[in-house]
Amino acid sequence: MLVPRLCGYAGKTLRINLSKTVSKAQPLDKTLVTMYLGGRGFNSQRIYTELPRDVEPLSPQNKLFFATGPLVGTAFPLGARFNVSAKSPQTRILGDSNAGGHFAPEMKYAGYDQIIIEGRSQKLAYVQIVDNDVRIIDAEHLAGMDVYETTRTIEKESGIRQIQTVAIGPAAENGVLFAGIFANLARAAARTGMGTVMASKNLKAIAVKGTGGVKIAAPRKFEAIIEEVEEETYAHPQYQPRRLMGTTRILMLANRLGFLPTRHFTSATFEHAEEVSGERLAKEFNVKNRACFACIVPCSRFYAVKKGEFAGLYGEGPEYEPLSSFTARVGNSHLDLALKAVDLVNRLGMDAITTAECIAWAMELYERKELTTEECDGLNLEWGNGEGVLSLIEKIATREGFGDVLADGVKRAAAKLGRGEELALHVKGLEIIQADPRGVKGYGLGYVVASRGGDHLRSEPFLELTDDPSKGIELFGVPEATMRLEYKGKGKLVRYFEDWCAVIDALEVCKNLAENMNLLPWKRAAEVTEAVTGLHFTEGQIHDIGERIVNLERLYLLREGVTGKDDCLPSRFLTEPIPDGASKGALFEIEPMLKEYYEERGWTQNGVPQGATLSRLKLPPASQRKN
């Protein structure tokens, strides 16, 4: 059933074919709304139905999908985000990333819930969208520009006040497989190489300006929900710490609990943690707070370096992942150098997590004398060597020398080098984040089963950090489920949070607030969705949508050749106990956790969704490749 307009939605999908230099707006399918809700759900459904099996990620046949959700562009106070998805050139499975800022609401105001990029431009171009006016503009003069230069040049050339832009940097143009797409300069949709897909289409940027709005079905009910959310947010114990430090507050917590990935996960505590902490960043470097569109928690921060080698450096962020990436993970104790590294990665347009893993992996090999100075272009790659870190970032972005070895990600780097495979810390080709799975086992199981590879944001089971067994009994009937060093109940925990995160990604609000601060539980998610859209959603139906998205993504992985054998972790986490800190002695018990997870999901022991599960969710039968 096709409808011209739904409350909460812009009502249209925009297809842009770069090969044919044409665009077409199509009405939004109501079935897509009721089955997948928006955002990540829309994109995953399109990937499954529109991309042929075995499509080459960097071919014109791959498609790039941008999507927002029904709460985006409204006054709902928990941010506004978008998902960008394609087949990943880095992992060759589901590619997907998510970012905040102001691009997503501008898409909605221009009239589009989803933008689909097809084909490949004959020469470098960017797309400018102003409501119904869609133009493909020559961008050869932008070639080689970094993200900041590109964004500012387009803003100036357009002459359109507050036009919102997503852009790629030179790393994507040079074919680095983990290049990202950046909104508002530093808002990074960086994981899984979506910027590389964009570059393969000869597309440098998308700039959007809209003059429309978002219609609310039940304004008074919506306003009442907003008031409740605002009251809970301001009263929440995490409000002030998040406002002051954002996610950088996690670094000291991770150090205290013993899961900080120090020196490539060879230690779980960092003796210089206080020197590179979010607390120090807030006290000595931060100058101003910033929020995403409509958000009442301005957790992003502008910083300025006022003295030392990098005096004059300023920018936005960083978040915990890049901060920890270029401090503890590589053994660097200099906060200003870490800020310089993050700034470089953002400007060049790369994923900070993958970049840092590649560098930390090389450093461990160097420290073990399995990588020579000559092999890494004469660089000193001892732990914490700042010159080596900054040089490798630039070399990776330009594919120069040893940087070319690292530019395809750590899995392929090990294959190219012919050594270090057991030290390459990834799952399904995607490097794991800054949290040791031995010390946070729910998170670790999330890495194992995440649909885009070694990722935490598909599940984000923050509740285990409480170490509160009463919560485990209340939600899952298993006290250990919410105790981070225990393995029982983790299948239940991860399944629950995966479904919840899928809904939040479909609504396109901030997971740090909606989930981590428990501001958008199932019941409220159903109520606010109904108030905005006018469509009736029960709590159970909303839960089904999350479960449907997770299972559909699993079907896609199976079709692309993933099997239960790929649901694994590097051997370090299975055989080497954490050597120090509050989690000392911990190992990751993968088999019982994975078995429980499959059972909870209604999947076979090989990780294949069973017919009854798929039938209940109105999904097609599983088609598993036999490789």
C-alpha positions in Angstrom: 0.0 0.0 0.0 1.4 3.4 -1.0 0.5 6.6 0.8 1.4 10.2 -0.2 2.2 11.2 3.4 2.3 9.8 6.9 2.6 11.9 10.0 6.1 11.7 11.4 7.5 10.9 8.0 8.5 13.1 5.1 6.7 10.6 2.9 9.2 10.1 0.1 12.3 8.1 -0.9 14.8 9.9 -3.2 16.7 7.7 -5.7 19.7 9.3 -7.4 21.3 7.4 -10.3 24.8 8.9 -10.8 25.5 6.9 -13.9 22.4 8.3 -15.7 22.5 11.7 -13.9 18.8 11.4 -13.0 16.8 11.4 -9.8 13.3 10.3 -8.9 11.2 10.8 -5.8 9.0 7.8 -4.8 6.2 7.7 -2.2 7.0 5.9 1.0 5.6 2.4 1.3 3.4 2.1 4.4 4.3 -1.6 4.7 8.0 -0.6 5.1 6.9 1.7 7.9 4.9 -0.9 9.8 7.5 -3.7 9.4 10.8 -1.7 9.9 9.8 1.7 11.3 12.6 3.8 9.8 16.4 4.5 9.7 18.4 1.3 10.1 15.3 -0.8 9.5 14.7 0.8 6.1 18.3 0.5 5.1 18.7 -3.2 6.1 15.5 -4.1 4.3 16.7 -2.4 1.1 20.1 -4.1 1.3 18.4 -7.5 1.6 15.9 -6.9 -1.2 17.9 -4.7 -3.6 21.5 -5.8 -3.5 22.2 -9.1 -5.4 24.2 -11.8 -3.7 28.0 -11.4 -4.2 27.7 -7.8 -5.5 31.2 -6.2 -5.4 31.2 -3.5 -2.8 33.1 -1.0 -4.9 31.2 -1.7 -8.1 28.4 0.6 -9.5 25.9 -2.2 -8.6 26.4 -1.6 -4.9 24.0 1.0 -3.5 24.4 3.6 -0.7 21.4 4.1 1.5 20.8 7.1 3.8 17.8 6.9 6.1 16.2 8.8 9.0 13.4 7.9 11.4 10.0 9.2 12.4 11.2 11.1 15.5 13.8 13.0 13.5 13.0 16.6 12.8 10.5 16.8 15.6 11.0 18.4 19.1 11.7 15.0 20.7 14.6 15.8 22.9 17.0 12.9 22.5 18.8 13.9 19.3 18.4 13.2 15.6 20.5 10.7 13.7 20.8 8.9 10.4 22.1 5.5 9.2 24.1 5.1 6.1 24.4 1.5 4.7 25.8 -0.5 1.8 27.7 -3.7 1.3 30.9 -3.1 3.1 34.2 -3.1 1.2 36.0 -3.7 4.5 34.1 -6.7 5.7 32.3 -7.8 2.6 29.1 -8.2 4.6 26.6 -5.7 6.0 28.1 -2.2 6.0 26.3 0.3 8.2 27.1 3.3 10.3 25.2 6.0 12.2 25.8 9.7 13.0 24.1 12.6 14.7 24.3 16.4 14.2 22.0 18.2 11.9 22.0 16.4 8.5 19.2 14.0 9.3 16.5 16.6 10.1 17.5 18.5 7.0 16.8 15.4 4.9 13.3 15.3 6.4 12.7 19.0 5.9 13.7 18.6 2.2 11.0 15.9 2.0 12.9 12.6 2.2 13.0 9.7 4.7 15.6 7.8 2.6 18.1 8.8 -0.1 19.4 6.0 -2.3 22.6 6.5 -4.3 22.9 4.2 -7.3 25.5 3.8 -10.1 28.7 5.8 -10.5 29.4 9.3 -11.7 31.7 9.7 -14.7 33.7 12.3 -12.8 33.9 13.5 -9.3 30.6 15.2 -8.3 28.5 16.2 -5.3 24.8 16.2 -4.9 22.9 19.3 -3.8 19.3 18.8 -2.7 17.0 21.8 -2.0 13.5 20.4 -1.5 12.5 19.1 -4.9 15.5 20.5 -6.7 18.1 17.8 -7.0 21.4 18.7 -8.8 24.5 16.7 -9.5 27.3 19.2 -9.5 30.9 18.9 -10.8 33.3 18.5 -7.8 36.7 18.0 -9.5 37.9 21.1 -7.8 37.2 19.3 -4.4 39.4 16.4 -5.2 41.9 15.6 -2.4 40.3 18.1 0.0 39.8 17.0 3.5 36.4 16.8 5.2 36.6 20.2 6.7 37.8 21.9 3.5 35.1 20.1 1.4 32.3 21.0 3.8 33.2 24.7 4.0 33.8 25.1 0.3 30.4 23.6 -0.6 28.7 25.8 2.1 30.4 28.9 0.6 29.7 27.9 -3.1 26.1 27.1 -2.5 25.3 30.4 -0.9 22.6 28.6 1.1 22.5 29.5 4.7 22.9 26.5 7.1 22.9 23.9 4.3 23.8 20.5 5.8 26.5 18.5 4.3 28.0 15.0 4.6 31.4 14.6 3.0 34.3 12.2 2.5 38.0 13.0 2.8 41.1 12.0 0.8 41.3 8.6 2.5 38.1 7.5 0.8 39.3 8.8 -2.5 42.6 6.9 -2.1 40.6 3.7 -1.5 41.3 3.2 2.2 38.7 0.5 3.0 37.6 2.0 6.4 37.0 5.5 5.3 33.9 7.1 6.7 31.2 9.8 5.9 31.3 12.9 8.1 28.5 15.3 9.0 29.0 18.7 10.6 32.7 18.2 10.2 33.3 15.8 13.1 30.1 13.7 13.3 31.4 10.5 12.0 29.5 7.7 10.3 32.9 6.0 10.1 32.6 2.2 10.6 32.6 -0.4 7.8 33.9 1.8 5.0 30.8 3.7 3.9 33.0 6.6 2.8 34.9 4.2 0.5 31.6 3.2 -1.1 30.7 6.8 -1.6 34.1 7.5 -3.2 33.7 4.5 -5.5 30.7 6.3 -6.9 32.7 9.4 -7.5 30.6 11.2 -5.0 32.4 13.7 -2.8 29.5 15.0 -0.7 25.7 15.4 -0.4 24.4 18.9 0.7 20.8 19.2 1.7 18.5 22.1 2.6 14.8 21.8 3.3 12.0 24.2 3.9 9.3 21.7 5.0 8.5 20.3 8.4 7.3 17.2 10.2 3.6 16.8 11.0 2.7 15.3 14.4 -0.5 13.2 14.6 -1.3 13.8 18.2 0.5 17.1 19.3 -0.8 17.2 22.9 0.1 13.6 23.6 3.5 14.2 22.0 4.1 17.3 24.1 3.2 15.4 27.3 5.7 12.7 26.5 8.4 15.3 25.8 7.8 16.9 29.2 8.1 13.5 30.9 11.4 12.7 29.0 12.8 16.2 29.8 12.0 15.8 33.5 13.6 12.4 33.7 16.7 13.6 31.8 17.4 16.6 33.9 16.9 14.5 37.1 19.0 11.6 35.9 22.4 11.1 37.8 24.2 10.7 34.4 23.0 14.1 33.1 25.7 16.3 34.5 28.6 13.9 33.8 27.4 13.4 30.2 26.9 17.1 29.8 30.5 17.8 31.0 32.4 14.9 29.5 30.2 13.0 27.0 31.3 9.5 26.5 34.9 10.3 27.5 33.7 9.7 31.1 34.1 6.0 30.3 37.9 6.0 30.2 38.4 6.2 34.0 35.5 3.8 34.5 37.1 1.3 32.2 40.4 1.7 33.9 38.9 1.2 37.4 36.9 -1.9 36.4 39.8 -3.4 34.5 38.6 -3.5 30.8 40.6 -0.6 29.3 42.4 -2.0 26.1 45.9 -0.8 27.1 48.7 -1.5 24.7 46.6 -3.5 22.3 44.8 -5.4 25.1 48.0 -6.8 26.7 46.8 -5.0 29.9 43.5 -3.8 31.2 44.6 -0.8 33.1 46.7 2.2 32.0 49.0 3.9 34.4 48.5 7.2 32.6 44.7 7.0 32.6 44.2 10.2 34.6 46.5 12.1 32.3 44.3 11.3 29.3 41.0 11.1 31.0 37.7 12.8 30.1 38.0 14.6 33.5 41.3 16.2 32.5 39.9 17.0 29.0 36.9 18.8 30.5 39.0 20.7 33.0 41.9 21.9 30.8 40.8 21.7 27.2 37.1 22.1 26.8 35.7 25.5 26.0 32.1 25.0 25.0 29.3 22.4 24.8 27.3 21.4 21.7 24.2 19.2 21.2 22.8 17.4 18.2 19.5 18.7 16.8 16.7 19.0 19.4 18.8 17.2 22.1 18.8 18.6 25.6 22.0 16.9 26.6 24.9 18.9 25.0 27.4 16.0 25.4 29.7 17.1 22.5 32.4 19.5 23.4 34.6 22.0 21.6 38.2 21.9 22.8 41.3 24.1 22.3 44.9 23.2 22.9 46.5 26.3 24.4 50.1 25.4 24.8 52.8 22.9 23.8 53.6 21.4 20.4 50.0 21.4 19.2 49.1 24.9 20.5 46.4 26.4 18.4 44.7 23.1 17.6 40.9 23.2 18.2 38.0 21.0 17.2 34.9 19.1 18.4 35.0 16.0 20.6 36.5 13.5 21.0 34.2 10.7 22.1 35.5 7.8 24.2 36.3 5.5 21.3 38.8 7.8 19.5 40.2 9.1 22.8 40.9 5.7 24.1 42.1 4.6 20.6 44.9 7.1 20.6 45.9 6.9 24.2 45.5 3.6 26.1 45.3 1.4 23.0 48.6 2.6 21.6 50.2 3.4 24.9 50.2 7.2 24.5 50.2 9.3 27.7 50.0 12.7 26.0 46.4 14.0 25.7 47.3 16.8 23.3 48.9 14.3 20.9 45.7 12.2 21.1 43.6 15.2 20.2 45.9 15.8 17.2 45.5 12.2 16.1 41.7 12.4 16.3 41.7 15.7 14.4 43.8 14.1 11.6 41.6 11.0 11.4 38.5 13.2 11.1 39.9 15.5 8.5 41.3 12.7 6.4 38.0 10.9 6.8 38.8 7.5 8.5 37.4 5.3 11.2 39.3 6.0 14.4 38.7 2.5 15.9 40.1 0.6 12.9 42.9 3.1 12.4 44.0 2.7 16.0 43.7 -1.1 15.9 45.9 -1.2 12.8 48.6 1.0 14.5 48.4 -0.9 17.8 48.7 -4.2 16.0 51.8 -3.0 14.2 53.2 -1.7 17.5 52.7 -5.0 19.2 54.5 -6.8 16.4 57.3 -4.2 16.6 57.6 -4.7 20.3 57.8 -8.4 19.8 60.5 -7.9 17.2 58.3 -9.5 14.5 58.2 -6.2 12.5 61.4 -4.4 11.7 62.0 -0.6 11.4 62.8 -1.1 7.7 59.4 -2.7 7.1 57.5 0.2 8.6 59.3 3.0 6.7 62.0 3.6 9.3 59.4 4.6 12.0 59.9 3.9 15.7 56.7 2.0 16.7 57.5 1.5 20.3 54.4 1.8 22.6 53.3 5.4 22.9 55.6 6.9 20.2 53.6 9.8 19.0 55.6 10.5 15.9 54.9 6.9 14.8 51.2 7.2 15.4 50.8 10.5 13.5 53.0 9.4 10.7 51.0 6.2 10.2 47.7 8.0 10.2 48.9 10.1 7.3 50.5 7.1 5.5 47.4 5.1 5.8 45.2 7.9 4.3 47.6 8.2 1.3 48.4 4.5 1.1 52.1 5.4 1.3 54.6 2.8 2.2 53.7 0.7 5.2 50.4 2.7 5.3 49.3 0.8 2.3 49.7 -2.5 4.2 47.3 -1.1 6.9 44.8 0.7 4.7 42.6 -2.4 4.1 42.1 -3.1 7.9 43.9 -5.3 10.3 42.6 -8.6 9.0 44.0 -8.0 5.5 47.1 -6.3 6.9 48.0 -9.6 8.6 47.4 -11.5 5.4 49.6 -9.1 3.4 52.4 -9.2 5.9 52.2 -12.9 6.4 52.3 -12.7 10.1 50.4 -11.4 13.2 47.1 -13.0 12.2 46.5 -14.2 15.8 47.1 -10.7 17.1 44.6 -9.0 14.6 41.7 -8.1 16.9 38.6 -8.2 14.8 35.4 -10.1 14.3 34.2 -10.8 10.8 36.8 -8.2 9.5 35.7 -5.3 11.7 38.1 -4.3 14.5 36.7 -4.4 18.0 36.2 -1.4 20.2 37.9 0.0 23.3 36.5 -2.5 25.8 38.1 -5.8 26.7 35.5 -8.6 26.2 37.0 -10.6 29.0 36.1 -7.8 31.5 32.6 -7.1 30.0 31.3 -10.3 28.8 27.9 -9.1 27.6 29.6 -6.6 25.4 32.0 -9.3 24.2 29.1 -11.6 23.1 27.7 -8.5 21.3 30.9 -8.3 19.3 30.6 -12.0 18.4 27.1 -11.8 17.0 26.8 -8.2 15.8 25.5 -8.0 12.2 28.3 -5.7 11.0 31.2 -7.4 12.7 33.1 -6.6 15.9 30.8 -3.9 17.1 29.2 -2.9 20.4 26.5 -0.6 19.3 24.3 -3.3 17.9 23.6 -4.4 21.5 25.2 -2.0 24.0 24.3 -4.1 27.1 25.2 -1.3 29.5 23.2 -2.9 32.4 26.0 -5.4 33.1 28.2 -2.5 34.2 25.9 -2.2 37.3 27.0 -5.6 38.6 23.5 -5.7 40.1 22.1 -9.3 40.3 18.7 -8.0 41.2 18.4 -6.5 37.8 19.3 -9.8 36.2 16.6 -11.6 38.2 14.0 -8.9 37.4 14.6 -8.9 33.6 15.9 -12.3 32.8 15.5 -14.6 35.8 19.2 -15.0 35.9 21.2 -12.9 38.5 24.5 -13.4 36.5 23.1 -11.7 33.4 23.8 -8.3 34.8 27.2 -9.1 36.3 30.0 -8.3 33.9 32.4 -11.0 34.8 29.8 -13.8 34.8 28.8 -15.6 31.7 25.4 -17.1 32.5 22.4 -15.2 31.2 24.4 -13.2 28.6 22.5 -14.7 25.7 19.3 -13.4 27.2 21.0 -10.0 27.9 22.4 -9.5 24.4 19.2 -10.6 22.6 17.2 -8.1 24.7 19.5 -5.2 24.1 20.0 -6.0 20.4 16.3 -5.8 19.8 16.0 -2.6 21.7 19.0 -1.0 19.9 17.5 -1.9 16.6 14.3 0.0 17.5 16.3 3.0 18.6 18.3 2.9 15.4 15.0 2.8 13.4 13.6 5.7 15.3 17.0 7.4 14.9 17.5 8.9 18.4 20.6 8.8 20.5 21.4 5.4 22.1 23.5 7.0 24.9 20.3 8.6 26.1 17.4 6.5 24.9 19.0 3.2 26.0 22.0 3.9 28.4 19.9 6.3 30.4 16.7 4.2 30.0 14.8 7.2 28.6 13.0 5.3 25.8 11.9 2.0 27.2 9.6 -0.2 25.1 6.3 1.2 26.4 7.4 4.8 25.8 8.8 3.9 22.4 5.4 2.6 21.4 3.6 5.6 22.8 5.7 8.2 21.2 5.8 6.4 17.9 2.0 6.3 17.9 1.7 10.0 19.0 4.0 11.1 16.1 2.8 8.8 13.3 -0.9 8.2 14.2 -0.3 4.5 13.5 -1.2 2.2 16.4 1.8 0.4 17.8 1.7 -1.9 20.9 4.7 -2.5 23.0 4.9 -6.0 21.6 4.7 -4.8 18.0 7.6 -2.4 18.6 9.6 -5.2 20.1 8.8 -7.4 17.1 10.2 -4.7 14.8 13.5 -4.7 16.6 13.7 -8.5 16.5 12.7 -8.4 12.8 15.5 -6.1 11.9 18.1 -8.2 13.8 16.9 -11.4 12.1 16.8 -9.8 8.6 20.4 -8.7 9.0 21.3 -12.2 10.0 19.6 -13.6 6.9 21.7 -11.2 4.8 24.9 -12.3 6.5 24.0 -16.0 5.8 23.3 -15.2 2.2 26.7 -13.6 1.9 28.5 -16.7 3.3 28.7 -16.1 7.0 28.2 -19.2 9.2 28.1 -19.9 12.9 31.9 -20.5 12.7 32.3 -16.8 12.0 30.7 -16.0 15.4 34.0 -16.0 17.2 36.6 -13.9 19.0 40.4 -13.7 18.6 42.2 -16.3 20.6 43.8 -13.8 23.0 40.4 -13.3 24.7 39.7 -17.0 24.9 43.1 -18.3 26.2 45.0 -15.4 27.8 43.6 -14.3 31.2 43.5 -10.5 31.9 46.8 -9.9 33.6 45.9 -7.0 35.9 43.3 -4.8 37.4 39.8 -5.4 38.8 39.2 -8.1 36.1 42.4 -9.9 36.6 42.2 -13.6 35.6 39.1 -13.2 33.5 38.7 -15.2 30.2 35.8 -15.2 27.7 33.7 -18.3 27.8 32.3 -18.2 24.3 30.7 -21.6 23.9 28.0 -21.5 26.6 27.2 -17.8 25.9 26.8 -18.4 22.2 24.7 -21.5 22.7 22.4 -19.6 25.0 22.1 -16.7 22.6 21.2 -19.0 19.7 18.5 -20.6 21.8 17.1 -17.3 22.9 17.0 -16.1 19.3 15.2 -19.2 18.0 18.2 -20.1 15.8 19.9 -23.4 15.2 23.1 -24.4 16.8 24.8 -23.2 13.7 23.3 -19.7 14.0 20.6 -20.0 11.4 17.1 -18.6 12.2 14.6 -21.4 12.3 11.5 -21.4 10.2 9.1 -20.8 13.2 11.1 -17.7 14.1 11.1 -16.3 10.6 7.4 -17.1 10.1 6.4 -15.3 13.3 8.4 -12.2 12.1 7.0 -12.4 8.6 10.5 -12.9 7.1 11.6 -15.2 4.2 13.3 -18.6 4.8 17.0 -18.6 5.5 19.2 -19.1 2.5 22.6 -20.2 3.8 25.6 -20.3 1.5 27.6 -23.5 1.4 31.1 -22.2 1.0 
